[in-house]
Amino acid sequence: MSILNNLSSTHYDYIKALLLEGNEFHIVSPFLMESFDAFIAEAKKADIKYITLTTTLKDNDPDLFHKANSLYSFCVNCLKEGIDYSIYIDNQLHGKIYISSTDGVPTQGIVTSANFTKAGLEKNHEWGLILTDQAQVEKIQQEISSVRGIPLTAEDIANIIIKIDDYVKQAGIPQKAKIDLMVSNIIDSVEKVDKAHRSYFIKPVGWLEKPFSTSRVLSHDIETLHFSRRKPAAVKAGDIIICYGVGTTKLLGYFETLEDPVHSGVEGARWPWSVKAKNLLPKYSGQWNNYNNTISSIQASYNSQTPITHKGGGTLGALNFGADKIRLTREFANHVIETMKSS
């Protein structure tokens, strides 16, 4: 571990060196440079294949005007240079972190006070730490993944930029600290994360010897969902998992996975695989036992002639024989989700 600053060198020099340590790069910063031209060119020269960007997009914040230019420049330059990317929004973000990874495995990182702006990386009096302990860097990356929001699609980004540009055309850029401009209605849309590739599952919580207690509720924010000894290979980050309680068979809510499945490393564990997932209907989950939405009722309320499982099945009977999940059709999953929402 060593200290960096903008006095004897610059953060930007350290970040350019960090690009050479892997083939993926992670930017975590509330504020961003308006033009990514030079940085993406450096990333291309370093043979970076994937960049993940986590930042903020707060309603009524004048920074939206700068952020529209930043997002546009970031996306256009990544596409021009053939670099894949993801953008996440975390409106509680204050920290600034930069991580280099190789094929998903973190190698080095920087934790600093410096935002990813020209002033932050080169001019302001900023200090940070370079981390070379892989275990530490991996822990930080896991923590970032657990709190960041849903990734924005290209359509979302285009809609946000259009909305901001339309506001400027009509009202100009006001000088007051707060403005009347919302983009959260775009960010918070559930049905937007890689729609073509998202999978939907239903899974039990609890088991025969230990059913889900009627007084228990799942987390209103991030819940860890567990799977049995075989890796749930079909489950990936961005998928939807509908949960029900073993015993009552009542629906507990639905969640979006924030990561691919990870193994606990504990030999012989009953539920060694898990994913962290964000609760997308916390109000329902907080009072799930007040509703009579059961495995039986959601099947009975759906068209009996239409398949409900991804493999074309018409029932969820496999759950009675120990299945730790069943992949659903998008149509049936949306039916179940709407049932919970209407409740």
C-alpha positions in Angstrom: 0.0 0.0 0.0 1.3 3.5 -0.9 0.1 7.0 -0.9 -0.6 9.1 -4.0 -1.4 12.8 -4.5 -1.6 15.6 -7.0 1.6 17.2 -5.8 4.5 15.1 -6.8 2.6 13.5 -9.6 -1.2 13.3 -10.5 -4.0 10.8 -9.9 -4.4 10.6 -13.7 -0.8 9.3 -14.1 -1.5 6.6 -11.5 -4.8 5.7 -13.2 -3.1 5.4 -16.6 -0.6 3.0 -14.9 -3.5 1.1 -13.3 -5.0 0.5 -16.8 -2.0 -1.6 -17.6 -2.6 -4.0 -14.7 -5.6 -5.8 -16.2 -8.2 -5.9 -19.0 -11.1 -4.5 -17.1 -11.4 -1.2 -15.3 -13.9 0.1 -12.6 -14.7 3.8 -12.1 -16.6 4.7 -8.9 -17.1 8.5 -8.7 -20.1 10.8 -8.0 -18.7 13.5 -10.4 -17.3 12.8 -13.9 -15.2 14.6 -16.5 -17.4 15.9 -19.3 -15.2 14.5 -22.1 -13.9 10.9 -21.9 -12.1 11.2 -25.3 -8.5 11.1 -23.9 -9.3 8.6 -21.1 -11.0 6.0 -23.4 -8.1 6.4 -25.9 -5.7 5.5 -23.0 -7.9 2.6 -22.1 -7.9 1.3 -25.7 -4.1 1.7 -25.8 -3.8 -0.4 -22.6 -6.1 -3.1 -24.2 -8.9 -2.6 -21.8 -11.9 -4.8 -22.8 -14.6 -3.7 -20.3 -15.2 -0.6 -18.2 -17.8 -0.4 -15.4 -18.9 3.0 -14.3 -20.7 3.7 -11.0 -21.9 7.3 -10.5 -24.9 9.4 -9.4 -27.9 10.9 -11.1 -29.9 12.8 -8.6 -33.2 14.5 -9.3 -33.2 18.3 -9.3 -29.4 18.4 -9.1 -27.7 20.9 -11.5 -24.9 18.3 -12.0 -27.4 16.6 -14.3 -26.4 19.1 -17.0 -22.7 18.0 -16.8 -23.6 14.3 -16.3 -25.6 14.2 -19.6 -22.4 15.3 -21.5 -20.3 12.8 -19.4 -22.6 9.8 -20.1 -22.8 10.6 -23.8 -19.0 11.0 -24.2 -18.4 7.8 -22.2 -20.8 5.7 -24.2 -19.8 7.1 -27.6 -16.1 6.7 -27.0 -16.5 3.1 -25.7 -18.5 2.2 -28.7 -16.0 3.9 -31.1 -13.0 2.0 -29.5 -14.9 -1.4 -29.2 -14.8 -1.4 -25.4 -17.8 -3.0 -23.6 -19.3 -1.1 -20.7 -21.9 -1.0 -17.9 -23.2 2.0 -16.1 -24.7 1.8 -12.6 -26.4 4.5 -10.5 -25.9 4.8 -6.7 -27.3 8.0 -5.4 -25.8 7.5 -1.9 -22.3 7.4 -3.4 -19.7 9.7 -2.0 -16.5 7.5 -2.2 -14.1 7.5 -5.2 -12.6 4.2 -6.1 -10.7 2.9 -9.2 -10.0 -0.8 -9.7 -8.1 -2.8 -12.3 -9.3 -6.4 -12.9 -8.2 -9.3 -15.1 -11.1 -11.4 -16.4 -13.2 -10.4 -13.4 -10.4 -10.9 -10.8 -9.3 -7.6 -9.1 -5.6 -6.9 -9.2 -5.0 -3.4 -7.9 -7.1 -0.5 -6.7 -7.1 3.2 -5.7 -9.2 4.6 -2.8 -9.1 8.4 -2.9 -10.7 11.7 -2.3 -10.4 12.5 -6.0 -13.4 12.6 -8.3 -13.1 11.4 -11.9 -12.8 15.0 -13.1 -9.9 16.9 -14.6 -9.7 19.0 -11.5 -9.9 16.0 -9.2 -7.4 13.9 -11.0 -4.9 16.6 -11.8 -5.4 20.0 -10.1 -7.1 19.7 -6.7 -5.1 18.8 -3.5 -6.2 15.2 -3.3 -4.8 12.2 -1.5 -5.4 8.5 -1.9 -4.1 5.0 -1.3 -2.9 2.5 -3.8 -4.0 -1.1 -2.8 -2.1 -4.1 -4.1 -3.5 -6.7 -1.7 -5.8 -8.6 -4.0 -8.0 -9.8 -1.1 -8.6 -6.2 0.0 -9.4 -5.0 -3.5 -11.8 -7.9 -4.0 -13.6 -7.1 -0.8 -14.0 -3.5 -1.8 -15.3 -4.5 -5.3 -17.9 -6.9 -3.7 -19.1 -4.1 -1.4 -19.5 -1.8 -4.4 -21.5 -4.5 -6.2 -23.8 -5.0 -3.2 -24.9 -1.4 -3.0 -24.9 -0.2 -6.6 -28.2 0.0 -8.4 -29.6 -1.4 -11.6 -27.4 -1.0 -14.7 -28.6 1.5 -17.2 -29.4 0.3 -20.7 -28.4 2.3 -23.8 -32.1 3.2 -24.2 -32.1 4.6 -20.6 -29.0 6.7 -21.2 -30.5 8.1 -24.5 -33.8 9.0 -22.8 -32.0 10.7 -19.9 -29.8 12.8 -22.2 -32.8 13.7 -24.3 -34.8 14.7 -21.2 -32.0 16.9 -19.9 -31.4 18.5 -23.3 -35.1 19.2 -23.7 -35.1 20.9 -20.3 -32.2 23.1 -21.2 -33.8 24.1 -24.5 -37.0 25.2 -22.7 -35.7 26.6 -19.4 -32.0 27.2 -20.0 -29.4 26.3 -17.3 -30.6 28.0 -14.1 -28.2 29.3 -11.5 -30.1 28.3 -8.4 -28.8 25.3 -6.3 -31.9 23.2 -7.0 -33.8 22.6 -10.2 -37.1 20.9 -11.1 -35.8 18.0 -13.2 -36.4 14.3 -12.5 -34.6 11.3 -14.1 -35.3 8.7 -11.4 -38.4 7.5 -13.2 -36.1 6.2 -15.9 -33.5 4.7 -13.6 -36.0 3.0 -11.3 -37.8 1.2 -14.1 -37.5 -2.5 -13.3 -38.3 -3.8 -16.8 -35.2 -2.3 -18.4 -32.1 -4.4 -17.5 -31.0 -6.3 -20.6 -34.6 -7.4 -21.4 -33.5 -9.8 -24.1 -31.3 -11.8 -21.7 -32.9 -11.5 -18.3 -34.1 -14.8 -16.8 -36.9 -15.2 -14.3 -37.0 -17.8 -11.5 -39.1 -18.8 -8.5 -37.4 -20.3 -5.5 -38.3 -21.5 -2.0 -36.9 -19.9 1.1 -36.6 -22.3 4.0 -36.9 -26.1 3.8 -39.1 -28.9 5.1 -37.4 -29.2 8.5 -37.2 -25.5 8.9 -40.1 -23.7 7.2 -40.2 -20.0 6.7 -41.7 -18.5 9.9 -44.9 -16.4 9.5 -43.2 -13.7 11.6 -40.1 -13.5 9.4 -39.6 -11.0 6.6 -36.8 -10.8 4.0 -34.6 -7.8 3.8 -36.1 -4.5 2.5 -32.9 -3.8 0.7 -30.2 -6.5 -0.1 -31.0 -10.1 0.6 -28.6 -13.1 0.2 -30.5 -15.9 -1.5 -29.0 -19.4 -1.1 -28.9 -22.4 -3.4 -28.1 -26.1 -2.9 -24.9 -28.0 -3.7 -25.1 -27.8 -7.5 -24.1 -24.4 -8.9 -27.2 -22.5 -10.2 -25.5 -22.0 -13.6 -28.6 -20.5 -15.2 -28.7 -17.6 -12.7 -26.7 -14.5 -13.5 -26.5 -10.9 -12.5 -29.6 -8.9 -13.5 -32.0 -11.9 -13.3 -35.3 -11.8 -11.3 -36.0 -14.2 -8.5 -39.5 -14.5 -7.0 -39.4 -16.0 -3.5 -42.0 -17.9 -1.6 -41.9 -19.3 2.0 -41.7 -23.0 2.6 -44.6 -24.0 4.8 -47.2 -21.4 3.9 -46.2 -21.4 0.2 -47.0 -17.7 0.2 -45.1 -15.2 -2.0 -42.4 -13.2 -0.1 -41.5 -10.7 -2.9 -39.3 -10.5 -5.9 -35.6 -9.6 -6.2 -33.0 -8.6 -8.8 -29.7 -10.4 -8.6 -26.7 -8.1 -8.2 -24.0 -10.7 -9.0 -23.4 -14.1 -10.4 -23.6 -17.0 -8.0 -20.7 -17.3 -5.6 -19.6 -20.3 -3.5 -19.1 -20.1 0.3 -16.1 -22.3 0.2 -17.4 -24.3 3.1 -17.2 -28.0 2.3 -20.4 -30.0 2.9 -22.6 -26.9 3.4 -26.2 -27.5 2.7 -26.7 -24.3 0.8 -23.1 -23.4 -0.4 -24.1 -21.2 -3.4 -25.6 -17.7 -3.0 -26.3 -14.4 -4.7 -26.9 -11.0 -3.3 -30.2 -9.6 -4.6 -32.1 -6.3 -4.3 -35.7 -6.3 -3.1 -37.8 -4.6 -5.8 -41.1 -4.6 -3.8 -40.1 -4.0 -0.1 -43.5 -2.8 1.0 -45.0 -6.1 -0.1 -42.2 -8.2 1.5 -42.8 -6.3 4.8 -46.4 -7.7 5.1 -46.4 -10.7 2.9 -48.4 -12.8 5.3 -51.4 -10.5 5.0 -51.9 -11.7 1.4 -53.2 -15.0 0.2 -50.8 -15.2 -2.8 -49.7 -18.8 -2.8 -48.0 -21.1 -5.3 -51.4 -22.7 -6.0 -53.3 -19.4 -6.4 -50.8 -17.8 -8.8 -51.1 -20.9 -11.0 -54.9 -21.0 -10.7 -55.2 -17.4 -11.8 -53.1 -17.9 -15.0 -54.2 -19.3 -18.3 -54.0 -23.0 -17.8 -53.3 -23.6 -21.5 -50.1 -21.4 -21.5 -46.8 -22.8 -20.3 -45.4 -21.3 -17.1 -41.9 -22.7 -17.0 -39.1 -22.0 -19.4 -39.0 -25.6 -20.5 -42.7 -25.5 -21.4 -44.2 -27.1 -18.3 -47.6 -26.2 -17.0 -47.1 -26.6 -13.3 -44.5 -25.8 -10.5 -44.7 -29.4 -9.2 -40.9 -29.8 -9.2 -40.8 -27.5 -6.1 -42.6 -30.3 -4.2 -39.7 -32.6 -4.9 -36.8 -30.5 -3.6 -36.0 -28.2 -6.6 -34.3 -25.1 -5.3 -35.5 -23.0 -8.2 -37.6 -23.2 -11.4 -37.0 -20.9 -14.4 -40.2 -19.3 -15.5 -41.5 -17.8 -18.7 -41.3 -14.0 -18.8 -45.1 -13.9 -19.2 -45.9 -16.0 -16.2 -43.3 -14.2 -14.1 -44.8 -10.8 -15.0 -48.2 -12.2 -14.0 -46.9 -13.2 -10.6 -45.1 -9.8 -10.1 -48.3 -7.9 -11.1 -50.3 -10.0 -8.6 -47.9 -8.9 -5.8 -48.0 -5.3 -7.0 -51.7 -5.1 -7.1 -51.9 -6.6 -3.6 
